[in-house]
Amino acid sequence: MTMVADDIQTLEARHVLQTYRRQPVTFVRGKGVYLYDTQGREYIDLLSGIGVTALGHAHEGLTRAITEQAQTLLHTSNLFYHPLQGQLAARLSSLSGLERAFFCNSGTEAIEACLKFVRRYWHTLGETRTEIIALEESFHGRTIGSLSVTSDEHYRAPFEPLLGGVRWIEATPAAIRDAVTKNTAAVILEPIQGEGGIRPLTPAFAAAVNEACERTGALLIADEIQSGCGRTGYPFYSAAIGLEPDLMALGKALGAGVPVGAALISGEVAARIVAGDHGTTYGGNLLACRAALCFIDELVGGGLLSHVGRMGQHLEQRLREIASRHPMIREVRGAGLMRGLELDRDAAAVVPAGLRHGVVVNRTAENVVRLLPPYVITEAELDEGLARLERALTDVSGK
Ligand SMILES: Cc1ncc(COP(=O)(O)O)c(C=O)c1O
């Protein structure tokens, strides 16, 4: 049955819980960095479904892998072994330096797992440390634990009381030095704050975090859900700025479109966790692991990581040129293929203007245009996407 966009939107308006404010566009197909709507209009995707479809749309290798897996075996639960979970855990361990992985299905679940593992660690050691230090402008997800460490009052207020004992600080060496004490169970941070407006943490701050955790024994959770898995041209941005996390949360690009999340855990923390402490029905099933293994093969073996590094530099250079022509752009921020343009006004109007010109971007932190293009994007595709974005910016600036 083919449905036209109006039918689709009417049906949703009637039956889908209205928690999202969608743009009035219905995508039905994609190929590489291109998306197509119900009218067959083409768009360049500079957002990747918020940092997810790293291999672009309808990637041949990924399609082959998940088709073959569907024809073989999709799911058996965590009551049994299957051949892929250990392989994926080993790949992630060699990329991150963290010994073990726990698999789940989304970013927020990865954060929940990290928070539980922190609690379990201190419980096993017989200490009642429960205080968590988080950062202002942080976003870690929408379930109760991850919402509890997210700073935005607007997201939090309707759901209080949340977990207690969370404190938010500015991302400065002095603030972290003062905040972390022997009562601190963990520090949680995004190496590049995503929803907060594409704000990379500095190496000086990272050094102060390491030092504070070392001094007090507090654990460090790096939320690499948006900044990790090659998005910045590094496997994980933590390593680029020198952070030494004990736990890492992954999601988004890891399954390249198939929902996969993971918590990576140091040997020392993992040694305090025993059978029955945590679990999930779907986590790390064959389909999810197959997709993630295919993604990692492309990223590491297929040379995609160095491609992201090169495209990231090209993107930054082009964005700086655009900024020099548009005074409403106050700052260009980010790393690799994770970039933000801070405007001197609300960036909401850029999104529909982009769609009119055939490019998909998004707005975050009110005044930031966010770009998270697929890793496979070429220089020519980036240039075309940015030319369309520049037309949208011109419309919005009223020139
Ligand atoms: C840094 C960060 N943490 C956590 C999340 C939550 O992930 P999910 O939406 O998959 O639950 C997101 C999603 O935007 C994120 O960017």
PDBQT file of the ligand as one rigid body, heavy atoms in Angstrom, charges set to zero:
ROOT
HETATM    1  C1  LIG A 401      25.576  12.528  24.265  1.00  0.00    +0.000 C 
HETATM    2  C2  LIG A 401      24.278  11.758  24.264  1.00  0.00    +0.000 A 
HETATM    3  N1  LIG A 401      23.999  10.941  25.276  1.00  0.00    +0.000 NA
HETATM    4  C3  LIG A 401      22.872  10.207  25.293  1.00  0.00    +0.000 A 
HETATM    5  C4  LIG A 401      21.940  10.286  24.282  1.00  0.00    +0.000 A 
HETATM    6  C5  LIG A 401      20.702   9.443  24.335  1.00  0.00    +0.000 C 
HETATM    7  O1  LIG A 401      20.744   8.465  23.351  1.00  0.00    +0.000 OA
HETATM    8  P1  LIG A 401      19.395   7.779  22.830  1.00  0.00    +0.000 P 
HETATM    9  O2  LIG A 401      18.586   8.857  22.187  1.00  0.00    +0.000 OA
HETATM   10  O3  LIG A 401      19.843   6.711  21.871  1.00  0.00    +0.000 OA
HETATM   11  O4  LIG A 401      18.722   7.207  24.021  1.00  0.00    +0.000 OA
HETATM   12  C6  LIG A 401      22.187  11.146  23.217  1.00  0.00    +0.000 A 
HETATM   13  C7  LIG A 401      21.183  11.306  22.148  1.00  0.00    +0.000 C 
HETATM   14  O5  LIG A 401      21.078  12.331  21.511  1.00  0.00    +0.000 OA
HETATM   15  C8  LIG A 401      23.393  11.895  23.200  1.00  0.00    +0.000 A 
HETATM   16  O6  LIG A 401      23.678  12.738  22.192  1.00  0.00    +0.000 OA
ENDROOT
TORSDOF 0
